[in-house]
Amino acid sequence: VRLKLSINGVDMARDSVPFRFQPQAVVTSIQPTVAPEQEFTTIMVSGAHFADSSRLMCKFGSSVPVQARWFSSALIQCVTPKLPAGRVALCRPVRMG
C-alpha cells in the first residue's frame, strides 16, 4: 500500500511512500533445542512469515537481540549469545526498527 501523511487529518501530502503489512512470525521448531552454557551455538528456527530483512533479529530470554540469517519465509538461523545454564525462551523473531 502507499502511505500518505496529513498534518491536520484532512489535507493529504502529495507524496507517498510504500508501506507493507507483515503477518506475525510463527515459530514451529528449533534445532538444536539444547546448547552448552557460555558458548555460541548456531540454531535453525523453522516456522512461517519470517521477513527477508537485514533487521531480522532473534532474542533469547532477556539478552540483547542477535542478528538472524534469513533462508526463507519458513527458515532462519541464529547464533545464541553466551548464557549461563538454565532454561531460556526464544522470543518470536522480530524485525527491529
Accessible surface in RSA format (square Angstrom, percent):
REM  Atomic radii and reference values for relative SASA: ProtOr
REM  Chains: A
REM  Algorithm: Lee & Richards
REM  Probe-radius: 1.40
REM  Slices: 20
REM RES _ NUM      All-atoms   Total-Side   Main-Chain    Non-polar    All polar
REM                ABS   REL    ABS   REL    ABS   REL    ABS   REL    ABS   REL
RES VAL A   1   121.27  79.8  75.27  68.1  46.01 110.9  88.76  77.1  32.51  88.2
RES ARG A   2   149.47  62.8 123.04  62.7  26.44  62.9  66.29  90.6  83.18  50.4
RES LEU A   3    75.70  42.2  72.14  51.6   3.56   8.9  73.86  51.9   1.84   4.9
RES LYS A   4    95.54  46.6  81.54  50.0  14.00  33.3  37.26  33.5  58.27  62.1
RES LEU A   5   125.49  69.9 122.51  87.6   2.98   7.5 124.05  87.1   1.44   3.9
RES SER A   6    40.94  34.6   7.97  10.6  32.97  76.0  10.62  22.6  30.32  42.5
RES ILE A   7   186.64 106.2 152.53 113.6  34.12  82.2 157.61 113.5  29.03  78.8
RES ASN A   8    90.74  62.6  59.28  57.3  31.46  75.8  39.88  96.0  50.86  49.2
RES GLY A   9    66.55  82.1   0.00   N/A  66.55  82.1  33.18  91.1  33.37  74.7
RES VAL A  10   118.62  78.1  98.12  88.8  20.50  49.4 102.15  88.8  16.48  44.7
RES ASP A  11    94.60  66.3  86.36  86.0   8.24  19.5  34.01  80.0  60.59  60.4
RES MET A  12   105.63  54.7  77.53  51.3  28.11  66.9  66.64  56.7  39.00  51.7
RES ALA A  13    47.35  43.5  33.30  51.4  14.05  32.0  45.17  63.6   2.18   5.8
RES ARG A  14   228.14  95.8 201.56 102.8  26.57  63.3  78.52 107.3 149.62  90.7
RES ASP A  15   120.12  84.1 110.42 109.9   9.70  22.9  34.27  80.7  85.85  85.6
RES SER A  16    27.88  23.6  12.36  16.5  15.52  35.8   1.67   3.6  26.20  36.7
RES VAL A  17    85.47  56.2  85.23  77.2   0.24   0.6  85.47  74.3   0.00   0.0
RES PRO A  18   103.81  75.7  85.29  77.7  18.53  67.3  85.52  70.6  18.30 113.7
RES PHE A  19    93.42  46.7  85.90  53.2   7.52  19.6  91.12  55.2   2.30   6.6
RES ARG A  20   154.61  64.9 133.03  67.8  21.58  51.4  69.23  94.6  85.38  51.7
RES PHE A  21   157.74  78.9 137.60  85.2  20.14  52.4 140.09  84.9  17.66  50.5
RES GLN A  22    73.98  41.4  45.41  33.2  28.57  68.0  29.22  62.2  44.76  33.9
RES PRO A  23    73.21  53.4  57.67  52.6  15.54  56.5  70.19  57.9   3.02  18.8
RES GLN A  24   124.24  69.5 106.26  77.7  17.97  42.8  41.17  87.6  83.07  63.0
RES ALA A  25    11.25  10.3   7.19  11.1   4.06   9.2   7.19  10.1   4.06  10.8
RES VAL A  26    69.10  45.5  68.14  61.7   0.95   2.3  69.10  60.0   0.00   0.0
RES VAL A  27    50.61  33.3  23.46  21.2  27.14  65.4  23.46  20.4  27.14  73.6
RES THR A  28   100.61  71.6  64.72  65.6  35.89  85.5  61.54  82.7  39.08  59.1
RES SER A  29    49.54  41.9  41.43  55.3   8.12  18.7  36.93  78.7  12.61  17.7
RES ILE A  30    44.38  25.3  40.32  30.0   4.06   9.8  40.77  29.4   3.62   9.8
RES GLN A  31   112.19  62.7 110.35  80.7   1.84   4.4  46.81  99.6  65.38  49.6
RES PRO A  32    59.70  43.5  54.59  49.8   5.10  18.6  56.52  46.7   3.17  19.7
RES THR A  33   108.65  77.3  72.71  73.7  35.94  85.7  53.08  71.3  55.57  84.0
RES VAL A  34   123.38  81.2 107.28  97.1  16.09  38.8 112.86  98.1  10.52  28.5
RES ALA A  35    42.33  38.9  17.86  27.6  24.47  55.7  18.79  26.5  23.54  62.4
RES PRO A  36    76.03  55.4  58.71  53.5  17.32  63.0  70.75  58.4   5.27  32.8
RES GLU A  37   100.44  57.7  83.98  63.5  16.45  39.2  29.58  57.2  70.86  57.9
RES GLN A  38    92.91  52.0  83.45  61.0   9.47  22.5  42.78  91.1  50.13  38.0
RES GLU A  39    93.20  53.5  90.31  68.3   2.88   6.9  26.11  50.5  67.08  54.8
RES PHE A  40   131.56  65.8 108.04  66.9  23.53  61.2 108.07  65.5  23.49  67.2
RES THR A  41    23.18  16.5  18.60  18.9   4.57  10.9  21.19  28.5   1.99   3.0
RES THR A  42    67.06  47.7  52.52  53.2  14.54  34.6  27.81  37.4  39.25  59.3
RES ILE A  43     6.84   3.9   6.71   5.0   0.14   0.3   6.84   4.9   0.00   0.0
RES MET A  44    57.67  29.9  56.37  37.3   1.29   3.1  51.38  43.7   6.28   8.3
RES VAL A  45     0.00   0.0   0.00   0.0   0.00   0.0   0.00   0.0   0.00   0.0
RES SER A  46    36.75  31.1  36.75  49.0   0.00   0.0  15.55  33.1  21.20  29.7
RES GLY A  47    12.30  15.2   0.00   N/A  12.30  15.2   0.73   2.0  11.56  25.9
RES ALA A  48    35.59  32.7  34.73  53.6   0.85   1.9  35.59  50.1   0.00   0.0
RES HIS A  49    78.48  42.9  69.71  48.5   8.77  22.4  39.98  41.2  38.50  44.8
RES PHE A  50     4.24   2.1   0.00   0.0   4.24  11.0   0.35   0.2   3.89  11.1
RES ALA A  51     7.90   7.3   4.07   6.3   3.83   8.7   6.53   9.2   1.36   3.6
RES ASP A  52   100.21  70.2  72.93  72.6  27.28  64.5  16.62  39.1  83.60  83.4
RES SER A  53    22.19  18.8   8.57  11.4  13.62  31.4  13.05  27.8   9.15  12.8
RES SER A  54    99.60  84.2  74.79  99.8  24.81  57.1  55.75 118.7  43.85  61.4
RES ARG A  55   105.40  44.3 102.47  52.2   2.93   7.0  43.29  59.2  62.11  37.6
RES LEU A  56     3.77   2.1   3.77   2.7   0.00   0.0   3.77   2.6   0.00   0.0
RES MET A  57    36.97  19.1  36.97  24.5   0.00   0.0  33.89  28.8   3.08   4.1
RES CYS A  58     0.48   0.4   0.00   0.0   0.48   1.1   0.43   1.1   0.06   0.1
RES LYS A  59    63.38  30.9  62.85  38.6   0.53   1.3  47.08  42.4  16.30  17.4
RES PHE A  60    15.46   7.7  14.65   9.1   0.81   2.1  14.65   8.9   0.81   2.3
RES GLY A  61    23.26  28.7   0.00   N/A  23.26  28.7  20.18  55.4   3.07   6.9
RES SER A  62   116.01  98.0  82.56 110.2  33.45  77.1  48.18 102.6  67.83  95.0
RES SER A  63    21.81  18.4   7.93  10.6  13.88  32.0  19.52  41.6   2.29   3.2
RES VAL A  64   121.38  79.9 115.53 104.6   5.84  14.1 118.36 102.8   3.02   8.2
RES PRO A  65    34.20  24.9  25.96  23.7   8.24  30.0  25.96  21.4   8.24  51.2
RES VAL A  66    34.67  22.8  30.88  28.0   3.79   9.1  34.67  30.1   0.00   0.0
RES GLN A  67   102.10  57.1  85.30  62.3  16.80  40.0  56.88 121.1  45.22  34.3
RES ALA A  68     6.46   5.9   0.00   0.0   6.46  14.7   0.35   0.5   6.11  16.2
RES ARG A  69   146.28  61.4 140.50  71.6   5.77  13.7  46.82  64.0  99.46  60.3
RES TRP A  70    85.95  34.5  65.88  31.9  20.07  47.1  65.88  35.1  20.07  32.6
RES PHE A  71    83.13  41.6  57.51  35.6  25.62  66.7  60.88  36.9  22.25  63.7
RES SER A  72    43.27  36.6  42.99  57.4   0.28   0.6  36.36  77.4   6.91   9.7
RES SER A  73    62.71  53.0  60.53  80.8   2.18   5.0  26.91  57.3  35.80  50.2
RES ALA A  74    48.47  44.6  45.99  71.0   2.48   5.6  45.99  64.8   2.48   6.6
RES LEU A  75    57.29  31.9  57.29  41.0   0.00   0.0  57.29  40.2   0.00   0.0
RES ILE A  76     0.00   0.0   0.00   0.0   0.00   0.0   0.00   0.0   0.00   0.0
RES GLN A  77    40.19  22.5  38.87  28.4   1.32   3.1   0.95   2.0  39.25  29.8
RES CYS A  78     1.25   0.9   0.00   0.0   1.25   2.9   1.25   3.2   0.00   0.0
RES VAL A  79    64.86  42.7  62.88  56.9   1.98   4.8  62.88  54.6   1.98   5.4
RES THR A  80    14.99  10.7  14.62  14.8   0.37   0.9  13.74  18.5   1.25   1.9
RES PRO A  81    25.57  18.6  21.21  19.3   4.36  15.8  23.36  19.3   2.21  13.7
RES LYS A  82   111.44  54.4  91.81  56.3  19.63  46.7  36.55  32.9  74.89  79.8
RES LEU A  83    45.77  25.5  42.61  30.5   3.15   7.9  42.61  29.9   3.15   8.5
RES PRO A  84    88.94  64.8  82.42  75.1   6.52  23.7  82.42  68.1   6.52  40.5
RES ALA A  85    76.92  70.7  48.13  74.3  28.79  65.5  53.95  76.0  22.97  60.8
RES GLY A  86    64.38  79.4   0.00   N/A  64.38  79.4  37.22 102.1  27.17  60.9
RES ARG A  87   244.56 102.7 208.09 106.1  36.46  86.8  85.76 117.2 158.80  96.2
RES VAL A  88    69.19  45.5  33.11  30.0  36.08  86.9  38.34  33.3  30.84  83.7
RES ALA A  89    71.00  65.3  55.52  85.7  15.48  35.2  64.65  91.0   6.35  16.8
RES LEU A  90    34.07  19.0   6.63   4.7  27.44  69.0   6.63   4.7  27.44  73.9
RES CYS A  91    51.99  39.3  44.74  49.9   7.25  17.0  23.25  58.9  28.75  31.0
RES ARG A  92   111.52  46.8 100.31  51.1  11.22  26.7  21.81  29.8  89.71  54.4
RES PRO A  93     3.94   2.9   0.00   0.0   3.94  14.3   0.05   0.0   3.89  24.2
RES VAL A  94    64.97  42.7  60.28  54.6   4.69  11.3  64.97  56.4   0.00   0.0
RES ARG A  95   112.52  47.2  86.99  44.3  25.53  60.8  23.60  32.2  88.92  53.9
RES MET A  96    81.78  42.3  79.43  52.6   2.35   5.6  73.81  62.8   7.96  10.5
RES GLY A  97   102.62 126.6   0.00   N/A 102.62 126.6  60.62 166.3  42.01  94.1
END  Absolute sums over single chains surface
CHAIN  1 A     7074.0       5635.8       1438.1       4327.4       2746.6
END  Absolute sums over all chains
TOTAL          7074.0       5635.8       1438.1       4327.4       2746.6
